[in-house]
C-alpha cells in the first residue's frame, strides 16, 4: 500500500465514532468534515485539483468526458479547426472557450453555429458545440487546442491551467515564434510536469466573413503539420485530439522529428515576417498583389536580407541554404500566389483595430538579432509602423525609411537589397 493510501485510510480512522468498530460512511459526515476529508485526499493524490479547491472553496467534480476537446481562442483558425472536427465526428464533444463574456453572448445569440465557405465555394454548417468563457471552471481539461493570438497565450492559459489534468495534451496552432516557449514556461511548475506539448503549423488560408461573426471563408486549402515538443509519444493511439485532427479534411500530418518541426516553424516564420507586415503597411488586401506595389520588391528584398542571417544562426550549418535571401523571397512569393485573394491575418487585425502578432513575428527577429548582434533596423521600423498603424503612401516612403538602400549581388548571382540606417548628425 502506498504512503498516500495509508494516510487516506488513517484519515478515515480518525473520523470513527467513539467506541465504534467501523468508520463513519462519508455521506453521513457533516458537509464541512466531508470537504476537509476530500481535500486531504486531493492533497495526497491530485495537487492541481487540491489547489483549485483552496481557491474556489469547493471540490471540482471528476470529469466524465475525458475525450472532450477544448478550443481556446475562437478566431478564424479556431473556428476552422472546430468545424473540421465536427464535420468528420459530429459526436465528438467540443467546448469552445471564449476569452470574454461579450463574445460568448454573441455566440449564443448567433445560435451556436459555425458556417464555413469551402475553397470550392460551398457553404457548410456545424453545430452541437458547448461554449463557456475561459475563466476558472469546475470541469477538468485533458485535450486543449490553443488558437489565440500569440500575445494572449500566457494570460489565457493562466486562467485555466488549474483545470488541466495529469498528462494533459496541449496543442498550440498560432502564427509567429516563441509562444510555445511562453506556454511551457507558464506551466513550468512540477504540478504540470506530465503535460504534453504539441505545436501545429497551418498552411490553410482562412478569413472572417465581413458580416457574420461566426462565419469563415476557407479560401485556400493547405496542410496542418503537427509536432510533439514534450510528453507522450505521438504514436499513442489513445490521444483523441490528434486522432480527430488526422481524420479532418485539413490534410493533417504528424512530424516525428523535432529538428524537422523546428525548421518548419522557422520557414513559416520567414514567410510571415515578409508578407504580414508589408501587407499591413501597404494596406494590401490581396496577398497576390503585394509584390507589384511600388518599391515592394526593394522593401521585401531588404527585409529578407535582415531575416536571413538571423534564421541561419538558429539552424545547423547544412540547413542554412533553406534560409538564404533567395529562398526566403521565393517562399514568400509562392505563398502570396497560393493565397492570392486572401487578406493576411495581420492586415485583418489592423483593419479591425485589434492587437497584431507582430511582436511574435518581426519582433522575434529583432530580439534574436539583438541576442546575436545582428542589426535588424528594417524589422524594427516595421514593428513600430504596424503597432502605431502607419501606412506607406505614394509620397511618404522616404519619411518612413530615411536610410539608404544598397543593391548588391549575392554569391549565387542573385540581386539583393539591404537597408542602412542614416548616421546620426552631430549637433
C-alpha positions in Angstrom: 0.0 0.0 0.0 1.4 3.4 -0.9 2.0 6.1 1.6 -0.8 8.2 0.2 -3.3 5.4 0.6 -2.1 4.7 4.1 -2.6 8.3 5.1 -6.0 8.4 3.5 -7.1 5.3 5.4 -5.7 6.9 8.6 -7.9 9.9 8.0 -10.9 7.7 7.9 -9.9 6.0 11.1 -9.7 9.4 12.8 -13.3 10.1 12.0 -14.7 7.0 13.8 -17.4 7.4 16.3 -16.2 7.0 19.9 -16.4 3.3 20.7 -17.4 2.3 17.1 -15.6 -0.5 15.3 -16.3 0.8 11.8 -15.5 4.1 10.1 -18.4 6.5 9.5 -19.7 6.4 5.9 -18.6 9.6 4.3 -22.1 10.5 3.3 -23.1 10.7 7.0 -20.4 13.2 7.8 -21.3 16.9 8.2 -20.6 18.9 5.0 -17.6 20.6 6.4 -16.0 17.4 7.5 -16.7 15.8 4.1 -15.0 18.7 2.4 -11.9 18.5 4.7 -11.6 14.8 4.1 -11.9 15.2 0.4 -9.3 18.0 0.5 -6.9 15.7 2.3 -7.4 13.0 -0.4 -6.8 15.6 -3.2 -3.7 16.9 -1.5 -2.2 13.4 -1.4 -3.4 12.3 -4.9 -4.0 15.3 -7.1 -2.4 18.5 -6.1 -3.8 20.5 -9.0 -7.4 19.8 -8.0 -6.4 20.4 -4.4 -5.2 23.9 -5.2 -8.4 24.5 -7.2 -10.4 23.6 -4.1 -8.5 26.0 -2.0 -9.1 28.8 -4.5 -12.8 28.2 -5.0 -14.0 26.7 -1.8 -15.3 23.5 -3.4 -14.0 20.3 -4.7 -14.1 20.0 -8.5 -16.1 17.1 -9.8 -14.5 14.3 -11.6 -14.5 14.9 -15.4 -16.6 12.1 -17.0 -16.0 13.3 -20.6 -12.2 12.7 -20.8 -12.4 12.7 -24.6 -13.8 16.2 -24.7 -11.6 18.6 -26.8 -11.4 22.2 -25.6 -10.5 25.0 -28.1 -9.2 28.2 -26.5 -9.4 31.1 -29.0 -12.4 31.2 -31.3 -11.0 33.3 -34.1 -10.7 32.2 -37.8 -8.3 29.3 -37.1 -10.1 28.1 -34.0 -13.4 28.1 -35.9 -11.9 26.2 -38.9 -10.4 23.5 -36.6 -13.6 23.1 -34.6 -15.7 23.0 -37.8 -13.4 20.4 -39.4 -13.5 18.1 -36.4 -17.3 18.3 -36.2 -17.6 17.5 -40.0 -16.0 14.1 -39.6 -17.0 13.4 -36.0 -20.3 15.1 -35.1 -20.5 13.1 -31.9 -17.1 14.4 -30.6 -17.6 16.6 -27.5 -16.1 20.1 -28.2 -16.1 23.0 -25.9 -15.3 26.5 -27.3 -13.5 28.7 -24.7 -14.2 32.4 -25.2 -11.9 35.0 -23.6 -14.8 37.5 -22.9 -18.4 37.2 -21.8 -19.4 39.5 -24.7 -18.1 37.1 -27.3 -19.8 34.2 -25.5 -23.1 36.1 -25.5 -22.7 36.8 -29.2 -22.1 33.2 -29.9 -25.2 32.2 -28.1 -27.2 34.9 -29.9 -26.0 33.6 -33.2 -27.4 30.2 -32.5 -24.1 28.3 -31.7 -23.4 27.5 -35.4 -20.1 27.8 -37.3 -20.6 28.5 -41.0 -17.7 27.8 -43.4 -17.3 28.5 -47.1 -15.1 25.9 -48.6 -12.4 26.6 -51.2 -14.9 25.2 -53.8 -17.5 27.9 -52.8 -19.9 25.6 -50.9 -21.3 26.8 -47.6 -21.4 24.3 -44.7 -22.6 24.5 -41.2 -21.8 22.6 -38.0 -23.4 22.8 -34.6 -23.5 20.8 -31.3 -20.8 22.7 -29.6 -20.6 23.6 -25.9 -19.3 27.0 -25.0 -18.1 28.9 -21.9 -15.8 31.7 -21.1 -12.2 30.8 -20.1 -12.5 31.9 -16.5 -11.9 29.2 -13.8 -14.5 26.4 -14.0 -15.0 23.1 -12.3 -14.6 20.8 -15.3 -11.1 19.4 -15.9 -9.4 19.5 -19.3 -7.3 16.8 -20.9 -7.2 17.9 -24.5 -6.7 21.6 -25.2 -6.1 23.3 -28.6 -4.9 26.9 -28.3 -5.5 29.2 -31.3 -5.5 32.5 -29.5 -3.3 35.3 -30.8 0.3 34.6 -29.7 0.5 37.5 -27.4 -2.6 36.3 -25.5 -1.3 32.8 -24.9 0.0 33.1 -21.3 -2.9 35.2 -20.0 -5.4 32.8 -21.4 -3.5 29.7 -20.2 -3.1 31.1 -16.7 -6.9 31.4 -16.4 -7.5 27.7 -17.0 -4.3 25.9 -16.0 -5.7 24.6 -12.8 -8.2 22.7 -14.8 -5.6 20.6 -16.6 -5.4 17.0 -15.5 -2.5 14.6 -15.3 -1.0 14.1 -18.7 -3.0 16.8 -20.4 -2.3 17.3 -24.1 -1.8 20.9 -25.3 -1.6 21.9 -29.0 -0.7 25.4 -30.0 -1.6 26.5 -33.5 -0.5 30.1 -34.0 1.5 32.5 -36.1 5.0 33.6 -35.2 7.6 32.1 -32.9 8.1 31.9 -29.2 4.5 31.5 -27.9 5.1 27.8 -27.3 8.1 28.6 -25.1 6.0 31.1 -23.2 3.3 28.4 -22.7 5.9 25.8 -21.4 7.3 28.5 -19.0 3.7 29.2 -17.8 3.3 25.6 -16.9 6.9 25.2 -15.6 5.7 24.2 -12.1 6.2 20.5 -11.3 2.4 20.2 -11.0 2.3 20.2 -14.8 5.4 18.1 -15.5 3.2 15.5 -17.1 1.7 17.9 -19.7 2.4 17.0 -23.3 3.1 20.0 -25.6 2.3 19.9 -29.3 2.8 22.7 -31.9 1.0 23.0 -35.2 1.7 24.8 -38.4 -1.3 25.5 -40.5 -1.0 26.5 -44.2 -4.7 26.9 -44.9 -5.9 30.3 -45.9 -8.9 31.4 -43.9 -10.6 34.8 -43.4 -13.5 36.1 -41.5 -16.9 36.8 -43.1 -17.4 40.6 -43.3 -20.9 40.4 -41.9 -21.4 37.2 -39.9 -19.2 36.9 -36.8 -19.1 33.1 -36.7 -18.7 32.5 -40.4 -15.4 32.0 -42.1 -14.2 31.6 -45.7 -11.7 28.8 -46.2 -10.2 30.3 -49.3 -7.2 28.1 -49.9 -6.6 24.5 -48.9 -3.4 23.8 -47.0 -1.9 21.2 -44.7 -1.7 21.1 -40.9 1.6 19.8 -39.6 1.7 18.6 -36.0 4.8 18.1 -33.9 5.3 16.9 -30.4 7.6 19.1 -28.3 7.3 17.3 -25.0 5.4 14.5 -23.4 3.9 11.2 -24.6 4.8 9.6 -27.9 2.8 10.8 -30.9 2.2 7.1 -31.7 -0.1 6.9 -28.6 -3.4 5.8 -30.1 -5.3 7.0 -27.1 -4.7 10.6 -28.0 -8.2 11.6 -29.1 -7.2 15.2 -30.1 -4.5 14.1 -32.6 -6.6 11.2 -33.9 -9.5 13.6 -34.7 -7.3 16.1 -36.4 -5.8 13.4 -38.6 -9.3 12.5 -39.7 -10.3 16.0 -40.8 -10.1 17.4 -44.3 -7.2 19.7 -43.1 -4.6 17.3 -44.5 -3.1 16.9 -41.0 0.2 15.0 -40.6 2.4 14.3 -37.6 6.1 15.1 -37.8 8.1 12.9 -35.5 11.5 14.6 -35.9 11.8 17.6 -33.6 14.5 19.3 -35.7 12.4 19.0 -38.8 9.5 20.6 -36.9 11.7 23.4 -35.7 12.8 24.1 -39.3 9.1 24.1 -40.4 8.3 26.7 -37.8 11.2 28.9 -38.9 10.3 28.6 -42.6 6.8 29.6 -41.8 8.1 32.5 -39.7 10.3 33.7 -42.6 7.2 33.8 -44.9 5.1 35.6 -42.3 7.8 38.1 -41.5 7.7 39.3 -45.1 4.1 39.0 -46.1 2.3 40.0 -42.9 4.0 43.4 -42.1 4.2 44.5 -45.7 0.5 43.8 -46.5 -0.3 45.7 -43.3 1.7 48.8 -44.0 0.7 48.9 -47.7 -2.9 48.1 -46.8 -2.7 45.4 -49.5 -5.9 43.4 -49.2 -5.0 40.7 -51.7 -1.7 38.9 -50.9 -1.1 38.1 -54.5 -0.8 41.9 -55.4 1.8 42.7 -52.8 5.0 42.3 -54.9 3.6 44.5 -57.6 3.2 47.5 -55.3 5.7 50.5 -55.6 9.1 49.7 -54.0 7.7 46.4 -52.5 10.3 44.4 -54.3 13.0 46.6 -52.7 11.5 46.5 -49.3 10.9 42.8 -49.3 14.4 42.1 -50.6 16.0 44.2 -47.9 13.7 42.6 -45.3 14.9 39.2 -46.4 18.5 40.3 -46.1 17.9 41.1 -42.4 15.9 38.0 -41.7 18.2 35.5 -43.4 21.3 35.7 -41.1 19.1 35.6 -38.0 17.3 32.4 -39.1 20.6 30.9 -40.4 22.1 31.3 -37.0 19.3 29.2 -35.5 19.8 26.1 -37.6 22.6 23.6 -38.3 25.2 24.7 -41.0 24.0 22.2 -43.5 20.4 23.6 -43.2 21.3 27.3 -43.8 20.7 27.3 -47.6 17.0 27.0 -46.7 17.1 30.5 -45.2 19.1 32.4 -47.8 17.8 35.6 -49.2 16.7 33.9 -52.4 15.0 31.1 -50.6 13.1 33.4 -48.3 11.8 35.6 -51.1 11.0 32.6 -53.2 8.8 31.1 -50.5 7.1 34.4 -49.7 6.3 35.0 -53.4 5.0 31.4 -53.7 2.8 31.8 -50.6 1.4 35.1 -51.8 0.4 33.5 -55.1 -1.1 30.4 -53.4 -3.2 32.7 -51.2 -3.7 35.4 -54.0 -7.2 36.5 -52.9 -6.6 36.2 -49.2 -6.2 39.1 -46.8 -3.3 38.5 -44.4 -4.2 37.9 -40.7 -2.1 40.9 -39.7 -4.0 43.3 -42.0 -7.3 41.8 -40.8 -6.2 42.7 -37.3 -5.2 46.2 -38.3 -8.5 46.8 -40.1 -10.4 45.5 -37.1 -8.3 47.7 -34.7 -7.1 44.6 -32.9 -3.6 44.0 -31.5 -1.5 42.2 -34.0 1.0 39.3 -33.6 3.9 41.5 -34.9 5.8 41.0 -31.6 6.0 37.3 -32.2 6.9 37.6 -35.9 9.2 40.5 -36.7 9.6 41.3 -33.0 11.0 37.8 -32.6 13.5 38.5 -35.4 14.5 41.8 -33.7 15.1 40.1 -30.3 17.1 37.3 -31.8 19.1 39.8 -33.8 19.9 41.7 -30.6 21.0 38.5 -28.9 23.2 37.5 -31.9 24.4 41.1 -32.5 22.8 41.1 -36.0 21.3 44.5 -37.0 17.6 44.4 -37.9 16.6 48.1 -38.4 14.0 47.4 -41.1 12.3 44.9 -38.9 12.3 47.4 -36.0 10.7 50.1 -38.3 8.0 47.8 -39.5 7.2 46.7 -35.9 6.7 50.3 -35.0 4.6 51.1 -38.1 2.3 48.1 -37.6 1.9 48.8 -33.9 1.1 52.5 -34.4 -1.0 51.8 -37.5 1.2 53.8 -40.0 0.8 53.1 -43.8 3.0 53.6 -46.8 1.5 56.0 -49.3 2.9 57.4 -52.6 4.6 60.4 -51.0 5.8 59.2 -47.6 8.1 56.3 -48.3 11.2 58.2 -47.6 9.9 59.6 -44.4 9.3 56.1 -43.0 12.6 54.8 -44.3 15.2 57.7 -44.2 18.2 55.4 -44.6 19.9 54.2 -47.7 19.1 51.3 -49.9 22.0 49.2 -51.2 21.8 46.9 -54.2 24.3 44.0 -54.4 24.7 40.6 -55.9 24.9 37.5 -53.7 27.5 34.7 -54.3 24.9 32.9 -56.5 24.5 35.9 -58.7 21.1 36.9 -57.3 20.2 40.6 -56.9 19.7 41.5 -53.2 18.8 44.7 -51.4 19.8 45.9 -47.9 18.8 48.9 -45.8 21.2 51.0 -43.8 20.1 53.5 -41.2 21.4 57.0 -41.5 24.2 58.0 -39.2 23.1 60.5 -36.5 24.1 64.0 -37.3 26.3 65.9 -34.9 24.7 68.8 -33.1 
